[in-house]
Amino acid sequence: MNDNSLKERTAKGLIWGGLSNGLMQFIAALFGMVLLRYLTPDDQGKVAVLYIFSAIASAVQESGFIAALCNRKEPTHEEYNAVFWFNLLVSASLYIILWFCAPLIADFYHDQDLIPLARVLFLGFLFSGLGTVQRAYLFGHLMVRQNSICSLTAMLISGIVGVIMAVKGFAYWAIVTQAVTFVFVTQVMAWFFSPWRPSLPKIHNSQFIIHNKKIFTLHSSLFTLLAPAWKMFGFSSKLMLTNIVNICNLHAFSVLLGKYIGEHTAGIYSTARRWDDMASNTINSMVSGVAQPTLTQVREDVGRYRQVFRKMMRFVCFVTFPAMFGLAIIAKDFIVLVGKEKWAESGTMLAILCIHGAIVPITTLYSNLTISRGKSDINMICTIAQCIAVWAGLLLLYPKGLMPMVIYFISLNIAWLGVWQWWAKRLVGLRWREALKDILPFLVFTLIVHGFTWWATNDIPIMWLRMVCRIIMAGVLYAGIMWVSGAKIMRETVEYLAPSKSPFGGGKKFHKNNPDSQE
């Protein structure tokens, strides 16, 4: 792939990813507002405690093969086919196992309602196994627009189903049905857009005689079919383990709160975390959709690789910090306006969790750096170590309540950025000074703008008016400061929105004036 093609596809991926993820999260927010009205923290808590089992099963079923296929510049049909049949076999096996484990899960949380709930929710990863390769094809070929349409369609259909069920009084069943419907529709749409199709294994009939009866066997056909997947498993298995550890990290609160404190508190935290994830994923998914494929294309030239990575980092910080801290200053007003006072605790929790949400896309970008360099083992080790630290701290702190647990979790995630940066320096020579230069200016400007905005509007008595004023004031001040200060990423983004301009230096005029912006 030539330079211009890479720049164009990366830029289009970021723009499409940003617009589509923003629209998708906006749609999800609209449906989420309705659900807050009709559901209670206990409803949310029942489902939240099950997510860890479904998510781990999905990670095992996918086994890191999406990233593994993407890391191969030209995957063959045999490799795609091997992964497809492997995922199908694993997902079916896991669903059967978890079906019989549902009573044990219910006993663990002392809630027998979880048995049928779990068996329906677990259908999600079973459906997901049917579309893993199709999604890998779209991801590896930077077909961000098609991926976006898949997600948007699934969000609309599943959201409508969930809202109808909530209004009709189905309570927590509305959440489960919405989740399963989203996965199912996503896979159907991925099959529609992906041109790749699986093929049946070629059967080599070998004749054997047992007790004077002739039988036929597949005779190594299955081994031959799955052999390409096995060759990739050394790389993908590390990603699978990393994903499982990430899931354990992500759902640590739900498990501990559901087991030792109660489903109500688990629901309060889970709702705040869902809104935090909804906001941060707007940027995080956009970056994830293009970071690894783009960085993989330039990994042979370390200097160019570092340059592309730094520009991605600046873009992430430029967008993430104002978005997440902006949500933090309106969080409580927003949650109370939408869900009423029964969700007020979630509003306060959301404001605090937005600090974590601002870190997530940066961590994702560092993680993609290690994967694109072929160092999935480093990614795995870093994630496992972080997960151990998270669980150790939360197990010590849960008797003290939710707030100390959250503060510890956020502080650890901030500190762990130093670990990722240390590896980035070793792998591609990214110096600490360069990383801080890319991150700190956006963080400082954001804190100043949003701190001033919060102070200036704090005395407005009408809740909705206070929230609107904060959004407008923070947005105008941040954009103005970025423009006046001459932030390069601001000019690049604006110029790309004009014809023939690119946030990665596509415009000739921008190249001439900024010789350091070659990617």
C-alpha positions in Angstrom: 0.0 0.0 0.0 1.5 3.4 -1.0 1.8 6.4 1.3 -1.1 8.3 -0.2 -3.4 5.3 -0.1 -2.5 4.6 3.6 -3.0 8.2 4.6 -6.4 8.4 2.8 -7.7 5.2 4.2 -6.5 6.0 7.7 -8.0 9.5 7.6 -11.3 8.2 6.2 -11.2 5.5 8.9 -10.8 8.1 11.7 -13.5 10.4 10.2 -15.9 7.6 9.5 -15.1 6.0 12.9 -15.6 9.3 14.7 -18.9 10.2 13.0 -20.3 6.7 13.2 -19.3 6.0 16.8 -20.5 9.4 17.8 -23.9 8.7 16.2 -24.0 5.2 17.6 -23.3 6.4 21.1 -25.9 9.2 20.7 -28.5 6.6 19.7 -27.4 4.4 22.6 -27.8 7.4 24.9 -31.3 8.1 23.7 -32.3 4.5 24.3 -30.4 4.5 27.6 -32.4 7.5 28.8 -35.6 5.7 28.2 -34.3 2.6 30.0 -33.3 4.7 33.0 -36.9 5.9 33.4 -38.3 2.4 33.5 -35.6 0.3 35.1 -34.2 0.4 38.7 -30.6 -0.1 40.0 -31.7 -3.7 41.0 -32.7 -4.5 37.4 -29.3 -3.3 36.1 -27.5 -5.1 38.9 -29.0 -8.5 38.0 -27.6 -8.3 34.5 -24.3 -6.6 35.4 -23.2 -9.6 37.6 -23.6 -11.9 34.6 -21.6 -9.9 32.0 -18.2 -11.3 33.1 -19.2 -14.9 32.2 -20.5 -13.9 28.8 -17.6 -11.7 28.1 -15.0 -14.3 29.0 -16.7 -16.9 26.9 -16.7 -14.4 24.0 -13.0 -13.8 24.4 -12.2 -17.5 24.4 -14.5 -18.0 21.3 -12.7 -15.2 19.4 -9.3 -16.3 20.7 -7.5 -13.2 19.4 -7.9 -14.3 15.8 -9.3 -10.9 14.6 -6.0 -9.2 15.5 -4.0 -12.2 14.4 -5.5 -12.2 10.9 -5.1 -8.5 10.7 -1.4 -8.8 11.6 -0.9 -11.0 8.5 -0.6 -8.6 5.5 -2.4 -11.0 3.1 -4.4 -13.7 5.0 -5.4 -16.7 2.8 -8.8 -18.3 2.4 -7.5 -21.3 4.3 -6.5 -19.2 7.3 -9.9 -17.4 7.3 -11.7 -20.8 6.9 -9.7 -22.4 9.8 -10.6 -19.6 12.1 -14.3 -19.7 11.1 -14.7 -23.4 11.9 -12.6 -23.1 15.1 -14.8 -20.3 16.4 -17.9 -22.2 15.6 -16.8 -25.3 17.4 -15.6 -23.4 20.5 -18.6 -21.1 20.8 -21.0 -24.1 20.6 -19.0 -26.0 23.2 -18.8 -23.1 25.6 -22.5 -22.4 25.4 -23.3 -26.0 26.3 -20.9 -25.8 29.3 -22.3 -22.5 30.5 -25.9 -23.6 30.1 -25.2 -26.3 32.7 -23.2 -23.9 34.9 -26.1 -21.4 35.2 -27.4 -22.9 38.5 -23.9 -22.6 40.0 -23.7 -18.9 39.0 -27.1 -18.3 40.5 -26.0 -20.0 43.8 -22.8 -17.9 43.8 -24.9 -14.7 43.9 -27.8 -16.2 45.9 -30.3 -15.2 43.2 -32.2 -18.0 41.3 -33.6 -15.5 38.8 -30.2 -15.6 37.2 -30.6 -19.1 35.8 -32.9 -18.3 32.9 -31.4 -14.9 32.5 -27.9 -16.3 32.1 -29.0 -18.9 29.5 -30.5 -16.2 27.3 -27.7 -13.7 27.7 -25.1 -16.4 26.8 -26.7 -16.7 23.4 -24.8 -13.5 22.5 -21.3 -15.1 22.3 -22.9 -18.1 20.5 -24.1 -15.8 17.8 -20.8 -13.9 17.8 -18.9 -17.0 16.8 -20.7 -17.1 13.5 -19.4 -13.7 12.4 -15.9 -13.4 13.8 -14.1 -14.0 10.5 -16.5 -11.6 8.7 -15.7 -8.9 11.2 -12.0 -9.7 10.9 -12.2 -9.2 7.2 -13.8 -5.8 7.5 -11.3 -4.8 10.2 -8.2 -6.0 8.4 -9.3 -4.2 5.1 -10.1 -0.9 6.9 -13.7 -1.2 5.8 -14.7 1.2 8.6 -17.8 2.6 6.8 -19.2 -0.9 6.5 -18.3 -1.7 10.1 -20.0 1.5 11.2 -23.2 0.6 9.3 -23.2 -2.8 11.0 -23.0 -1.3 14.4 -25.5 1.5 13.8 -28.1 -0.9 12.4 -27.6 -3.3 15.3 -27.8 -0.4 17.8 -31.1 0.9 16.3 -32.8 -2.5 16.1 -31.7 -3.7 19.5 -32.4 -0.4 21.1 -36.0 -0.4 19.8 -36.5 -3.9 21.1 -35.1 -3.1 24.5 -37.2 0.1 24.9 -40.4 -1.7 23.9 -39.8 -4.4 26.4 -38.9 -2.0 29.2 -42.1 0.1 28.6 -44.1 -3.1 28.6 -42.7 -4.0 32.1 -40.2 -6.7 31.3 -37.7 -5.1 33.6 -34.2 -6.7 33.5 -35.3 -8.9 30.5 -35.3 -5.8 28.4 -31.5 -5.4 29.0 -30.7 -9.0 28.2 -32.8 -9.1 25.1 -31.3 -5.8 23.8 -27.8 -7.2 24.3 -28.5 -10.5 22.5 -30.3 -8.7 19.7 -27.4 -6.3 19.2 -24.9 -9.2 18.7 -27.2 -11.1 16.4 -27.9 -8.2 14.1 -24.2 -7.2 14.0 -23.2 -10.7 12.7 -25.9 -10.6 10.1 -24.8 -7.3 8.8 -21.1 -8.4 8.8 -22.0 -11.3 6.6 -23.8 -8.9 4.3 -20.8 -6.7 3.8 -18.0 -9.2 3.9 -17.3 -11.0 0.5 -15.6 -13.9 2.2 -17.5 -17.1 2.7 -16.5 -20.3 4.5 -16.0 -23.6 2.7 -16.7 -27.1 3.9 -13.7 -29.3 4.8 -12.5 -31.6 2.1 -13.1 -35.1 3.2 -10.5 -37.7 2.5 -12.2 -41.1 2.8 -9.8 -43.7 4.3 -11.2 -47.2 4.8 -10.8 -49.0 8.1 -12.1 -52.4 9.1 -13.4 -52.9 12.7 -15.0 -56.2 13.7 -15.3 -57.1 10.0 -17.3 -53.9 9.2 -16.2 -51.2 6.9 -16.4 -47.6 8.1 -15.2 -44.3 6.8 -13.5 -41.6 8.7 -12.5 -38.0 8.0 -8.9 -39.1 8.5 -7.0 -35.9 9.4 -9.4 -33.6 7.5 -10.3 -31.8 10.7 -6.6 -31.4 11.5 -5.9 -30.1 8.0 -8.8 -27.7 8.2 -7.7 -26.2 11.5 -4.0 -26.3 11.0 -3.7 -22.7 9.8 -5.5 -21.5 12.9 -3.2 -23.5 15.1 -0.2 -21.8 13.4 -1.6 -18.4 14.4 -2.6 -19.5 17.9 0.8 -18.8 19.4 0.3 -15.1 18.6 -3.5 -15.0 19.1 -3.6 -17.0 22.3 -1.6 -14.2 24.1 -4.2 -11.8 22.9 -7.0 -14.1 24.1 -5.5 -14.3 27.5 -5.0 -10.5 27.5 -8.6 -10.0 26.6 -9.8 -12.4 29.4 -7.6 -10.5 31.9 -9.0 -7.2 30.6 -12.5 -8.5 31.1 -11.7 -9.6 34.7 -10.3 -6.1 35.2 -13.4 -4.5 33.7 -15.9 -6.5 35.6 -14.1 -6.8 39.0 -16.5 -4.3 40.5 -19.6 -6.1 39.4 -18.5 -9.4 40.8 -17.4 -8.0 44.1 -20.3 -5.7 44.6 -22.8 -8.3 43.5 -21.4 -10.9 45.8 -20.6 -8.9 49.0 -22.5 -5.6 48.9 -25.6 -6.2 46.9 -27.1 -6.0 43.4 -28.4 -2.4 44.1 -24.9 -1.0 44.5 -23.7 -3.1 41.6 -26.5 -1.5 39.5 -25.5 2.0 40.6 -21.9 1.4 39.6 -22.7 -0.5 36.5 -25.0 2.3 35.2 -22.4 4.9 35.8 -19.7 2.8 34.2 -22.0 2.1 31.2 -22.4 5.8 30.5 -18.7 6.4 31.0 -17.9 3.6 28.6 -20.5 4.9 26.1 -18.7 8.3 26.0 -15.1 7.0 26.0 -15.9 4.3 23.4 -16.9 7.0 20.9 -13.2 7.8 20.6 -11.8 4.5 21.7 -13.6 2.5 19.0 -12.6 5.1 16.4 -9.0 4.6 17.3 -9.2 0.8 17.6 -10.7 0.6 14.1 -7.7 2.0 12.4 -4.7 2.0 14.8 -3.4 -1.6 14.5 -4.0 -1.9 10.7 -2.3 1.5 10.0 0.6 0.9 12.4 1.1 -2.6 10.9 1.5 -1.1 7.5 4.4 1.2 8.6 6.1 -1.0 11.1 9.2 -1.6 8.9 10.2 2.1 9.2 10.5 2.9 12.9 10.9 6.6 12.4 7.8 6.8 10.3 6.0 4.5 12.7 6.8 6.7 15.7 5.6 9.8 13.7 2.3 8.2 12.9 1.8 7.0 16.5 2.5 10.5 17.9 0.0 12.1 15.6 -2.6 9.5 16.6 -1.8 10.3 20.3 -2.3 14.0 19.8 -5.6 13.4 18.0 -6.8 11.1 20.8 -5.9 13.6 23.6 -7.3 16.6 21.6 -10.7 14.8 21.4 -10.9 12.7 24.5 -10.0 15.1 27.3 -12.6 17.8 26.5 -15.3 15.2 25.8 -14.8 13.2 29.0 -14.2 16.1 31.4 -17.1 17.9 29.7 -19.3 14.9 30.6 -17.9 15.0 34.2 -19.2 18.5 34.9 -22.7 17.7 33.7 -22.9 14.1 34.9 -25.1 14.5 37.9 -27.5 17.0 36.4 -27.8 14.7 33.3 -28.5 11.5 35.2 -31.0 13.1 37.6 -32.8 14.8 34.8 -33.1 11.6 32.8 -33.6 8.9 35.5 -34.9 11.0 38.4 -33.5 11.0 41.9 -33.4 7.2 42.2 -30.2 7.3 40.0 -28.6 10.3 41.7 -25.8 8.2 43.2 -24.9 7.0 39.6 -24.5 10.7 38.6 -21.9 11.3 41.2 -20.1 8.1 40.3 -20.2 8.9 36.6 -18.5 12.3 37.2 -15.6 10.5 39.0 -15.4 7.6 36.4 -15.0 10.1 33.6 -11.3 10.4 34.7 -10.9 6.8 33.9 -12.8 7.3 30.6 -10.3 9.9 29.5 -7.4 7.4 30.0 -8.9 4.4 28.1 -8.3 5.6 24.5 -4.6 6.4 25.4 -4.2 2.9 26.9 -5.8 1.4 23.8 -3.4 3.2 21.6 -0.3 2.0 23.6 -1.7 -1.5 23.5 -2.1 -1.4 19.7 1.5 -0.3 19.5 2.7 -3.5 21.2 0.4 -5.7 19.1 1.3 -4.1 15.8 5.0 -4.6 16.6 4.3 -8.3 17.0 4.8 -8.2 20.8 1.5 -9.7 22.0 3.4 -11.2 24.9 4.3 -7.8 26.2 0.7 -6.7 25.9 -0.4 -9.8 27.8 2.2 -9.4 30.6 1.3 -5.7 31.1 -2.4 -6.4 31.2 -2.1 -9.4 33.6 0.1 -7.4 36.0 -2.4 -4.6 36.0 -5.3 -6.9 36.6 -3.6 -8.5 39.5 -3.0 -5.1 41.0 -6.6 -4.1 40.5 -8.0 -7.2 42.1 -5.6 -7.2 45.0 -6.5 -3.6 45.8 -10.3 -4.1 45.4 -10.3 -7.2 47.6 -8.6 -5.2 50.3 -10.8 -2.2 49.9 -14.3 -3.6 49.4 -15.1 -3.6 53.1 -14.7 0.2 53.1 -17.3 0.7 50.4 -17.5 1.7 46.8 -15.8 5.1 46.7 -12.4 4.0 48.0 -12.5 1.1 45.5 -13.2 3.5 42.6 -10.5 6.0 43.6 -7.9 3.2 43.8 -9.0 1.8 40.4 -8.6 5.2 38.7 -5.3 6.0 40.4 -3.8 2.7 39.3 -4.9 3.2 35.7 -3.3 6.6 35.6 0.0 5.2 37.0 -0.1 2.3 34.6 0.3 4.7 31.7 3.9 4.9 32.8 4.4 1.2 32.3 3.0 1.4 28.7 5.2 4.4 27.9 8.3 2.5 29.2 7.6 -0.3 26.7 6.9 2.2 23.9 10.3 3.7 24.5 12.0 0.3 24.3 10.0 -0.8 21.2 10.0 2.3 19.0 12.2 4.8 20.8 9.3 7.1 21.9 10.9 9.3 24.6 9.1 10.3 27.7 9.5 14.0 26.8 7.8 13.4 23.4 4.9 11.5 25.1 4.3 14.3 27.7 4.6 16.9 25.0 1.8 15.1 23.1 -0.5 14.7 26.1 0.0 17.4 28.7 -0.9 20.5 26.7 -4.4 19.1 26.0 -4.9 18.0 29.5 -3.8 21.4 31.0 -6.0 23.4 28.7 -9.0 21.0 29.3 -8.7 21.3 33.1 -8.5 25.1 33.0 -11.5 25.4 30.7 -13.7 22.9 32.4 -12.7 24.1 35.9 -13.6 27.7 35.0 -16.8 26.6 33.3 -17.9 24.6 36.4 -17.2 27.6 38.7 -18.9 30.2 36.5 -22.1 28.2 36.1 -22.4 26.6 39.6 -24.9 29.1 40.9 -27.4 28.6 38.1 -30.4 27.1 40.0 -32.2 25.5 37.0 -30.7 22.1 36.4 -31.3 21.8 32.6 -30.2 25.4 32.0 -27.0 24.9 34.0 -26.2 21.8 32.0 -26.7 23.5 28.6 -24.7 26.5 29.7 -21.8 24.3 30.7 -21.8 22.4 27.4 -21.8 25.6 25.3 -19.3 27.5 27.4 -16.8 24.7 27.7 -17.0 23.9 24.0 -16.5 27.5 22.8 -13.7 28.1 25.3 -11.8 25.0 24.4 -12.1 25.4 20.6 -11.1 29.0 21.0 -8.0 28.3 23.1 -6.9 25.5 20.7 -7.2 27.7 17.7 -5.5 30.8 19.2 -2.7 28.7 20.7 -2.0 27.3 17.2 -2.5 23.6 18.0 -1.4 21.6 15.0 -3.9 18.9 15.4 -6.7 21.4 15.5 -5.6 22.9 12.1 -5.1 19.5 10.6 -8.6 18.3 11.6 -10.2 21.5 10.3 -8.2 21.4 7.1 -9.1 17.8 6.4 -12.8 18.6 6.6 -12.1 20.9 3.6 -11.6 19.2 0.2 -8.4 17.3 -0.3 -7.1 17.8 3.2 -6.1 15.1 5.7 -5.5 15.0 9.4 -2.4 13.1 8.6 -0.9 15.8 6.5 -2.7 15.2 3.2 -2.9 18.9 2.2 0.1 20.2 0.2 -0.1 23.6 1.8 0.1 22.0 5.3 3.1 19.8 4.3 4.9 22.8 3.1 4.4 24.8 6.2 4.8 21.9 8.6 7.7 19.7 7.5 7.4 17.6 10.6 3.9 16.4 9.6 4.7 13.7 7.0 2.1 11.2 8.1 
